[in-house]
Amino acid sequence: MSGGDELDPRRARTSADLVAMLRALKNRSGLSYREIEQRARDAGDWLPASTLATVLGRTTVPRVEVVAALVQACGGDPDTVSRWVDAARALPAEGSAHVEDASAAPVRVVPRQLPGDLGTFVGRAKTLDALDGVIDRASEAPFKDRVPAPIVALVGPGGIGKTALAVRWAHSVAARFPDGQLFADLKGFSDTAPVAPSLVLHRFLRALGVSGDDIPSDVEERTALYRSMLAGRKIAIVLDNARDAAQVRPLLPGVSGCLVVVTSRVELRGLGVSHDLHAVSLDGLTLDEGVQLLVRLLGAQRVRSEAGAAVDLVELCRPLPLALRLAAAQLAVDERQSLARFARRVREAGRLSTLAVPDDPDTALRTTFDLSLAALSPEAQRMLRLTGGHPGPDMGLESLATLAERNRETTRRLMDELATLHLVRRVGPDRWEFHDLVREYVAAHLVPAETGEQRRILGRLFDWYEERVTAVLRHIAPGALRPDQFGFGEDFESYEDALLWMDEEAAGVVAAIVSAERAAMPSHVFAMAGLAWRYFLLRGQYEQWIATGDLALDMAHRFNDVQAQMKLSLNLGNAWSCMADPGRALEHWERCLSLARHAGDREYESYAVASVGVGCIDAGRYGEAREHLTAARAIFEEAADPESVAGTCLDIGRIDLIEGDFDHATREFERGLEIFTRTNERRGAGTALFQLGTVLVERGEWVAAGLRLKLALETCEEAGFVLGQAMAHSKLSLTATVTGTPEAAAEHHSKAVELARQVHEPSLQAEILINAGRAALLVDEPQKAVTYYRGALQHAERAADHSLVTYSRDGIRAAERALGR
């Protein structure tokens, strides 16, 4: 490193010392911020110029991945990078100084995502020893010879035991990777679509402590950030059931020190070209290992009493451990059945099976499945066939009872019968899932091809999902429903019960939308997507909102359904607005407006006009925004649409608040609150209360503001409205600072930051930092205020929110004046 030897980070005694050394390092490199960003990107790191400028402009300890990326970009070799990272870690935390930027200071977490180890695992001793040797050789290599993390690929047919081996080995070496373990089922050979690398990266980044707002939307940028987060850490990463090298490549670390274990049914030769790949082709269990497994599953006495039959059974089920486990499950249920008789049945079924193929390892598995099916009662066989058509990643009791047209008690008994024979596995109270291979078998051999009966069964399930999500909306967004959507179907006892049900079933709802699209059932797609987005909004799950909305909109185009196109374009505009992409939001809103005007649909024209008005607020065109919103409200009032009237009240009140007309803003917010309270729409009521508290803050009525904001917080908590809770905590931090309760202020700020990590909302990040900057100025800490406001400006610019940009810049100027600059 040019001049780097003169800078010894180990001499840093405070975080300010270390940051000063980093500034000196950057200056000596002669590189601009943009040049460092490009070098970091070329090396697979994520280090935006704006982030680097912020880091070097403050006095708090940067994240170690930022330190590593900067030092490497400035020419540091691995030894030098390690020295700087160790120095950064050695410095003590400075109270709450690390949370001045909610996105720049992820919580230091140690993920523990590995599934539980199988207590009945046997064999593979030589393979486990060989795998240990891979780590030993990687750790013993000199720095100059080290390559990015070694990749172990466990390859073999389905049911051979790849996942069990990967999990067993990862658990056995966990102590050598003290910074945690990440696990993802990539579903490469499932009947559902393989999991996209972008989604896995999102989950991994969240597990590593990155806030939702700080996760880029582009997969390459996510990969770069992921690799930066892994810098200086020792983490084991297990990628199960990969379809091909392309699915795996974005998930690989770019540095040494980590371990990657991949399982797949295909060879991943493409990874060997650019990475240190160690491929292991798994054979089936040996005869001795198979007998050991039977002993574990059935007990030593039973196996030894029929040793010859046990050997016969193992031979028939080899090479797949899963087949042997399924066979043992049947024997465990009927202790009177001899191993010899059961082995004879397996042999006869295999000989008679039309599916049997010489040297096909799946033959034993299919034969065992056939026998498992034969061991079921007729009702349980029917249940298995029906569950094969369930679209969800797991299955709840209510949805299964709907499929089977049976009551809950009968359905639970039948599912327990399936679980006893290991055809499904219980994953929670009244919830089950398939092993991938069992689902494949059921789908291929038991679920009938596309027929009128099959469509009727699916339609029954989709109707149930629509009914239940509608029941959820009666509690979380009652104003969004038509009068005819009340008074039918089973309701939830409380708001909390409704939200809990939706939290559990959200993945199933998404899967049902996808399944309905594949089955070309547009009315179900439009209905379910048109209902579920309210929940996605409440929980801040904007990516799910956009994914289901895009799928539904594509179908609306294919079926030339103009009404659906209008609804979905409007909703997708709202989703992209929440994702801080005003360009895409406006594109969808204008599309809705054009369609509505062409169709003469006054209702959706007004919705689109109001949405465009919201876009004008964000763009700082307040006069134009007021015109749009006032016109839309008049139509809503004429149409007796109270929720939309209340929504425009809050938006017009925002304009008044920005322009300093506090009296008019108060009237608008109070009118919105009255309507939302009357219609029992808690999310809207919480937002209105928050805005009324904000008016009091701007008036300087701090005690009254605190009381109103506490009521807003309580309402948002009752609603499960994460965004509203974060906003209320942030503003309460400001009021607590002014009223002289610093401990409460720190607690509120910490909670606001924690909640903000759950929501991809740059404008929320900006507001939190603006409130923190304002509080710092009020207690005469202008240097902190500058840092907060600069961070707020970055987020406000990303959100393209004109008012927040203005507040941030005004705050920076005020803080710099206080510093005498």
KEZATOR-39902 format. One record per residue (C-alpha): x negated, y negated, z; residue in one letter. Coordinates in steps of 0.05 Angstrom, whole numbers, plus 5000, padded with zeros to 4 digits. Layout:
KEZATOR-39902
XYZA
...
//
This chain:
KEZATOR-39902
500050005000M
497349334980S
495248995045G
499649475084G
494149735129D
493549065163E
500849105185L
501449625239D
508849695258P
506850055322R
504649385350R
511749115347A
514349005418R
521148715399T
525948775341S
524048065320A
516748285315D
518548865270L
522948435224V
517347925219A
512548475197M
517648715146L
518148005118R
510647975114A
510548655079L
515548415028K
511747765016N
505148125007R
508248594956S
509648004910G
516448314893L
522947934889S
529148194925Y
531948424857R
525448784840E
525549144907I
532849334895E
531049624827Q
524950004855R
529350294910A
534650494860R
529350834817D
527151224878A
534251434893G
535450944950D
541050444961W
538249764980L
542149174951P
538448514947A
543848184988S
543148695044T
535648625044L
536047865048A
540747925107T
536348425143V
530148005135L
533847385157G
535847635226R
532247895288T
535748565300T
532849245284V
534849465214P
537350165201R
531650655192V
533950835122E
533350095103V
526450065133V
524350705095A
527150455029A
523749775035L
516950055055V
517150564999Q
519250044948A
513349614970C
508650184954G
508350575019G
506351305017D
510151825060P
505351735119D
506350985119T
513951055112V
514051525172S
509951035214R
514850475200W
520950915213V
518051165279D
516750445300A
523850235284A
526650815324R
522150675383A
524849975394L
530449925445P
537449725425A
539249015443E
546249045471G
551448885419S
546448585371A
546849185326H
554149065310V
553548375280E
555348665213D
560449225215A
557949525150S
550549415161A
550449785227A
553350485222P
554050875286V
548151335296R
551851995295V
549352715293V
554353105249P
555853815269R
560054065212Q
558054805207L
563855305214P
563355795271G
558556375263D
561457075253L
560657485316G
560958115274T
555457925226F
550658495212V
544458625169G
540858165121R
534658165167A
529658165109K
533457615073T
533757185137L
526257265147D
524957055075A
529356445084L
525656255147D
519256285106G
522055755058V
522555255115I
515755455143D
512255335077R
515754675065A
513954405134S
506754635130E
505354315062A
500853695063P
504453035052F
501452944983K
504253624962D
511153544993R
517153534947V
524353334962P
528253795008A
527754534990P
534054834961I
536155544976V
541355824928A
544956444952L
547956754890V
552657354883G
559757574867P
565757354908G
566357734974G
558957934977I
557857525040G
554456885015K
558256415060T
557356845122A
549856895109L
549156145096A
552855965160V
549056485201R
542256225176W
544155495184A
546155635256H
539756015269S
535355435245V
539654865272A
534454695325A
529554535269R
534354015242F
536053605303P
539353045264D
545353485248G
548653935197Q
553353765140L
558054275108F
562554235047A
566754755012D
566154534939L
571755014917K
567955164853G
571655824842F
578355674874S
585055634839D
584954884856T
580454394820A
573154384844P
571853824894V
568753224860A
561753024884P
564252314896S
569252574948L
564053004983V
559352414985L
564751985016H
565952515070R
558552595083F
557251845087L
562951765137R
560152355177A
553451995178L
556551365207G
557550935145V
563750505146S
568850595092G
567649885068D
560250025057D
561450635012I
560750444939P
565950684889S
560850894837D
558251604846V
551051424829E
551150864880E
554251334932R
548651834918T
543351294927A
546451064993L
547051795016Y
539651915002R
537851275038S
541851505099M
537952165099L
531151815098A
527351975161G
532452495184R
532153245190K
539053495169I
541354175143A
546354125087I
550654725067V
554354675000L
558955274995D
562155564933N
558855114880A
561355164809R
555054934773D
548754514780A
552353874759A
556953924819Q
551054004867V
545853514839R
548952864866P
549153184936L
541753324941L
537252914986P
531652524954G
526652615011V
523153175047S
525153385117G
532153625101C
534554305080L
539854475028V
543455145024V
547955264964V
552455874952T
555156034884S
557656604840R
553156364784V
545756234778E
544055504785L
538055504739R
538854774722G
536854564792L
530154924786G
527854444732V
527653834778S
527754124848H
524254624893D
529455174882L
529155844918H
534456294888A
536556924926V
541057424891S
544957794944L
546258534940D
551758894977G
550859175046L
546459785053T
549660415077L
546860325147D
549059595149E
556059795127G
556560305183V
554059785232Q
559559315210L
564759855220L
562159965290V
562759225304R
569859205277L
572759865302L
568360065360G
562660565366A
566761135393Q
571761145336R
566461095282V
561861625313R
567662105321S
568562095245E
561561945223A
562262285155G
568761935139A
565661275160A
560061375111V
565161555056D
569160925071L
562960475069V
560860785002E
567760654973L
567959924996C
560859744980R
557959274958P
562858774986L
563158635061P
569958305051L
572958955024A
570259325085L
573058805132R
579958845100L
579759605105A
577659565178A
583359075192A
588359605169Q
585060145211L
585059695271A
592559595265V
593960345264D
589260685313E
592561355300R
590361365227Q
583961745216S
578161455177L
578062075134A
585361995113R
584461255099F
578061385058A
581961895018R
587361375004R
582160864981V
579061384935R
585661584905E
588060874896A
581560674863G
581861264815R
588961114796L
588160364791S
588660074721T
584259514746L
578259954760A
572159794718V
565660184722P
560159814760D
565059234775D
563859014847P
570758714850D
573959404840T
573059584914A
576058914934L
582158984889R
583259694912T
582959464985T
587758904970F
592559394938D
592259835000L
593159225046S
599259035005L
602059745011A
601159715087A
605759105092L
613159125104S
617358945043P
619058275074E
611658125086A
610058325015Q
615157824990R
612157305037M
605257425008L
607857334937R
611156674956L
605256394994T
601056504931G
604955944898G
603955454956H
599654874930P
596754634995G
589654765021P
593055035083D
600355195097M
604754975154G
610455385183L
616054915158E
613654915086S
612855675086L
619855765115A
622455325059T
618855745007L
621456395037A
628456145053E
627756445122R
628156145192N
621855935229R
621756535276E
622157035218T
616956655178T
612156625236R
612857375247R
611457515174L
605357065172M
602657395234D
603458065198E
599357795140L
594157515188A
593458185224T
591158505158L
586457905144H
590457695083L
591156995113V
587656675171R
590556235224R
587355535225V
591655205278G
598355245313P
603255495260D
598355365203R
594855875158W
590255895098E
587856395047F
580756645036H
579256424964D
578857134938L
585457334970V
588856724939R
585856924871E
588357634879Y
595357404899V
595656884843A
593257384790A
597258004810H
603157794853L
605457094833V
609657154770P
607756754709A
611456104693E
618756304697T
625355964713G
625256304781E
618156064796Q
620155354777R
626155404822R
621755624881I
616855054868L
622554554861G
625254784928R
618554644961L
617853964926F
624953774948D
622953945020W
616653515016Y
620752934988E
625853015044E
620653045099R
616552445073V
623052055067T
624452235140A
617451975158V
618951315122L
625351235162R
620651115221H
614350795191I
617550375136A
625150385143P
625949745103G
622950095042A
628750585036L
635550525003R
641850615044P
643051295012D
636351545039Q
638851525110F
643452015145G
641352665112F
636253205127G
632753355192E
629852725225D
623952635271F
625252475344E
620351895346S
615751455306Y
609751835336E
612552515315D
613652265244A
606552005238L
603552635269L
607353065219W
604852645161M
597652655186D
597953415186E
601553495119E
598452925078A
593653395042A
599453855026G
603553274998V
597653074953V
596953794930A
604453834916A
603953214872I
598253534833V
602054194828S
608353844803A
604353484750E
601354144726R
608254454724A
610853864682A
616053664734M
615752904728P
621652734773S
618153074832H
611452734816V
614652044813F
618752154876A
613152424919M
607951914896A
613051354904G
614151554976L
607251755000A
603751104984W
606950765044R
603251255089Y
596751165051F
597450415061L
598750495135L
592750945146R
588150575099G
587451185053Q
586850774990Y
583051284949E
588651794957Q
593651254941W
590051094875I
588751824857A
596052034863T
598451384832G
593951464771D
596252174761L
603551964765A
602551364719L
599351804666D
605352264669M
610151674664A
606551464600H
606952174572R
614452214586F
615651494564N
619051334631D
618950574633V
622250534702Q
616850984732A
611350594695Q
613849944727M
614050234798K
607350574793L
603849974761S
606449534817L
604050024870N
597250134838L
596249384835G
597449364910N
592549934921A
587049594880W
588348944918S
587149324983C
580749604951M
578448884938A
578648954863D
583048354842P
581648464768G
584649154767R
590248944814A
592248364768L
591948824707E
597049304738H
601548734763W
601648394696E
603249054663R
609149144710C
611448434696L
611148534620S
615049184624L
620248884671A
621448284627R
621848714564H
626849174599A
630748604630G
629548894699D
630448304745R
628548694808E
621648914785Y
620348254752E
621047934820S
616448454852Y
611148324800A
611847574805V
610947614881A
604748064872S
601647584823V
602947044875G
598847434926V
593347484875G
593546724867C
592646644942I
586247064940D
583846654881A
585045994917G
590645764870R
595345584926Y
600245154889G
601245674835E
601846214889A
607345824926R
611345754861E
611046494846H
612746704917L
618446204925T
621546434860A
620847164879A
623947044948R
630046724917A
631247354876I
630047804937F
635147404977E
640247454921E
639048204917A
639648294993A
632648594998D
630548405069P
623748745071E
621448375008S
624147715035V
620247815099A
613947985059G
614347345020T
615346955084C
608747215110L
605247065044D
607946355041I
606146265114G
599046465097R
598745895047I
601345405099D
596145655149L
590445565100I
592844865082E
593544675156G
601144605158D
601944995224F
609144805237D
611545065170H
607145685176A
610245835244T
617245785215R
615446265159E
612146765205F
617946745255E
622946865200R
618847465175G
618347725247L
625847675257E
627248075193I
622048605207F
624448695278T
631648745256R
629849275204T
625249645253N
619249565206E
613549585258R
607649475210R
610848835184G
612748605254A
605648715278G
602848315220T
607747745233A
605847725307L
598547715288F
599647125242Q
603446745297L
597646875344G
592846615290T
596945965286V
596045875361L
588545995354V
588145455302E
592044985347R
587045125404G
592445435448E
587845995470W
591846295528V
598346315489A
594546595429A
591747155471G
598647355496L
601547355426R
595747745397L
596248275452K
603548375433L
601248435360A
596048955380L
601249365418E
605949345359T
600549555310C
598450115356E
605550365360E
605850345284A
599250705275G
597150105232F
589550145233V
588249505194L
592849095239G
589649385302Q
582649185277A
584948475260M
588248385328A
582248645366H
577648175327S
581947555341K
582647765415L
575147785419S
575047055399L
580446855449T
577047245505A
570446895491T
573646205496V
577646375559T
571346615594G
571947375595T
565647595557P
566448335576E
573348355546A
570747985485A
565248495473A
570149075482E
575048775432H
569548645381H
566849355389S
573849645378K
574949205317A
568449445286V
570050175302E
577050125270L
574349755210A
570050355193R
576550745179Q
578950245126V
575850055060H
577549315065E
572048795053P
576748235074S
577548565142L
570048605150Q
569547875132A
574847665182E
571548055238I
564947715225L
568147025217I
571447105286N
564847335315A
561246735284G
566446265311R
565746565380A
558246495378A
558745765360L
563645645417L
558745925468V
552845545437D
549346115401E
548545815331P
543146305309Q
547846895320K
553346505286A
549146415223V
547947165220T
555347325229Y
557646815178Y
552547035126R
554947745134G
562147505128A
560447135063L
557947775031Q
564348145047H
568747555028A
565447514960E
566348264950R
573648174967A
574147584919A
578147224974D
577446474964H
579746265033S
575046745069L
569246515025V
570845795044T
571245965119Y
564546335115S
560945775080R
563845255127D
561645685186G
554545735159I
554144985150R
556744865221A
551845355251A
545945065213E
547944365236R
547844615307A
540844885295L
538744205270G
537444435199R
//
